[in-house]
């Protein structure tokens, strides 16, 4: 296990930018990224010193309880992004463009990205896909909006994949992924998430690209790592892929605290005199 970092005071550190991530890759410093969907969690995660906060469309799963990321809307994503942005002073905040807000229509993609930037005041957007969404990525970049790519297991395409298994194990898919990664870099993306692909392929992509790769289930050869915060903190209990490391078991802490509260209410030991007026 790594050494715990001290809490970083936001007054003593500069804001993380896309340029910072580029410099971190140059200097061989791994980028840390976690998801957040609300003000309170975002404030804690930011104060711990995370580099990037992703307002992921995984909110569809962990916030709303849907089975997939497909149902979440652009309005929902903007709401979560607004909440997160209010809690963050240091980290770079990136927001997922949800399913249906950018595919197949680059004008719609641009207007979705502009809404996210204007209404939530965040720093960039993430889009799932490679050459198929080239026009959308280009238009958003031309408007001056930073774009993070996302390749490999792209959960918005789950019904095409039919399974959450590791992607790009075969040579053809691996080659396509490499070409897509190069394409996204050429278009001007500042970083690419690589999800659930073989570690050897992720390492090759990371070595080939000048922009940082952020892995999830993609091994240690990426330039950074991302996890869904609810998985990392043990709030989700029914999801056990091998790439998730649980840094806490907040589900147990929360359940025990709630049980204690119920017991205190039932026994009338809460509230005590000093908790009353
Ligand atoms: O939505 C999300 O949380 C993501 C990460 C898993 C990369 O896209």
Boltz pocket constraint, residues with backbone or C-beta under 6 A from the ligand:
constraints:
  - pocket:
      binder: B
      contacts: [[A, 35], [A, 54], [A, 55], [A, 56], [A, 57], [A, 58], [A, 59], [A, 96], [A, 193], [A, 195], [A, 216], [A, 226], [A, 227], [A, 228]]
      max_distance: 6.0
